[in-house]
Amino acid sequence: MLREINVFLSALITGITTGFIYDLLRMKRKALKTRAFIVGVEDVLFWIFTAILVFITAYISNQGEIRLYFFMAMALGISLYFWLFSSLITQFTVFTVKLVLWPFAKLVALLKPPVKRLKMLFSKVSQKAGRKMKDCRFVVRRRFRSLRNIVRKI
């Protein structure tokens, strides 16, 4: 009886872990736009990882025997995770990401006006340089034409 409880608890924890990993994948998809092909690849990788996790858990806890209560415990673990922990984990993760990204967002906000001014300055300088290059090209072409005419006459 103790062995079955151990198997049930390990399958429950595996279900909670699977729910957490899927929640992370879901948050990633909400945060970043991904193409349909990439979503498909992510799904396949998720299910491969989940299958490996399930079989490792079954092998360690029950010598590789998979019984109905093992899958029931996993389903219960996933359900418990989404019912009890998912919203808390999501809020905590979003808060942590915002906390980590906040200094970078402030830095970008502080650097944006000087970069914009530098960009405008460089565009003015490049416009002036472009005009001077056109003038130089005109002068160079005229001189090459005159040299060509001189060479023809000789």
C-alpha positions in Angstrom: 0.0 0.0 0.0 2.9 2.4 0.8 4.4 1.7 -2.6 1.2 2.7 -4.4 1.0 5.9 -2.4 4.6 6.7 -3.4 3.8 6.0 -7.1 0.6 8.1 -6.8 2.5 11.1 -5.2 5.3 10.9 -7.7 2.8 10.9 -10.6 0.9 13.8 -8.9 4.2 15.8 -8.7 4.9 14.9 -12.4 1.5 16.3 -13.3 2.1 19.5 -11.4 5.5 19.8 -13.1 4.0 19.2 -16.5 1.3 21.9 -15.8 4.0 24.3 -14.8 6.1 23.7 -17.9 3.0 24.1 -20.1 2.1 27.4 -18.2 5.6 28.7 -19.0 5.1 27.8 -22.6 1.7 29.5 -22.6 3.2 32.7 -21.0 6.0 32.7 -23.6 3.4 32.5 -26.4 1.4 35.4 -25.0 4.6 37.5 -24.6 6.2 36.8 -28.0 4.5 36.4 -31.4 5.5 33.1 -32.9 4.8 31.7 -36.3 2.6 28.6 -36.6 5.5 26.4 -37.6 7.5 27.4 -34.5 4.3 26.8 -32.3 4.1 23.3 -33.8 7.8 22.7 -33.1 7.3 23.9 -29.5 4.4 21.6 -29.0 6.3 18.6 -30.3 9.2 19.4 -28.0 6.8 19.9 -25.1 5.2 16.5 -25.7 8.6 14.8 -26.1 9.8 16.3 -22.9 6.5 15.3 -21.1 6.7 11.7 -22.4 10.3 11.4 -21.2 9.4 12.9 -17.8 6.5 10.5 -17.4 8.5 7.4 -18.4 11.4 8.4 -16.1 9.0 9.0 -13.2 7.3 5.6 -13.9 10.6 3.9 -14.1 12.0 5.4 -10.9 8.8 5.1 -8.8 7.2 1.9 -10.1 10.0 0.0 -12.0 8.5 1.1 -15.3 5.0 -0.2 -14.7 2.3 2.2 -15.8 -1.1 1.7 -14.3 -4.4 3.6 -14.6 -4.0 5.3 -11.2 -0.6 6.7 -12.5 -2.4 8.5 -15.3 -5.2 9.5 -13.0 -2.7 11.0 -10.5 -1.0 12.9 -13.4 -4.3 14.3 -14.6 -5.2 15.3 -11.0 -1.8 17.0 -10.6 -2.3 19.0 -13.8 -5.8 19.9 -12.7 -4.6 20.9 -9.3 -1.8 23.0 -10.7 -4.2 24.9 -13.0 -6.9 25.2 -10.4 -4.6 26.3 -7.4 -1.3 27.5 -8.6 -1.5 28.7 -12.2 -2.8 32.2 -11.6 -0.3 32.8 -8.7 2.6 31.5 -10.7 1.6 33.6 -13.7 1.3 36.8 -11.6 4.6 36.1 -9.9 6.4 35.4 -13.2 5.0 38.5 -14.8 6.0 40.6 -11.8 9.5 39.1 -11.8 9.9 39.8 -15.5 8.7 43.3 -15.1 11.0 43.8 -12.2 14.0 42.6 -14.1 13.1 44.5 -17.3 12.2 47.8 -15.5 15.8 49.1 -15.3 16.3 48.4 -19.0 13.0 50.1 -20.0 14.0 53.2 -18.0 17.5 53.2 -19.6 15.9 53.0 -23.0 13.5 55.8 -22.1 16.4 57.9 -20.9 18.6 57.3 -23.9 15.9 57.7 -26.5 15.9 61.6 -26.7 19.8 61.9 -27.0 19.8 59.1 -29.6 17.1 60.9 -31.6 19.1 64.1 -31.5 22.2 62.3 -32.6 20.3 60.7 -35.4 19.0 64.0 -36.6 22.5 65.5 -36.4 24.0 62.7 -38.4 21.2 62.9 -41.0 22.0 66.7 -41.4 25.7 66.0 -41.6 25.1 63.2 -44.1 22.9 65.4 -46.2 25.6 68.1 -46.4 28.2 65.5 -47.1 26.0 64.0 -49.8 25.6 67.4 -51.5 29.4 68.0 -51.3 29.9 64.5 -52.8 27.6 65.4 -55.7 29.6 68.6 -56.3 32.9 66.7 -56.1 31.6 64.1 -58.6 30.6 66.9 -60.9 34.0 68.5 -60.7 35.8 65.2 -61.1 33.7 64.2 -64.1 34.4 67.6 -65.8 38.1 67.2 -65.2 38.1 63.7 -66.5 36.3 64.8 -69.6 38.8 67.6 -70.2 41.7 65.1 -69.7 40.0 62.7 -72.1 39.7 65.5 -74.7 43.3 66.4 -74.3 44.4 62.7 -74.7 42.3 62.4 -77.9 43.9 65.5 -79.4 47.4 64.1 -78.7 
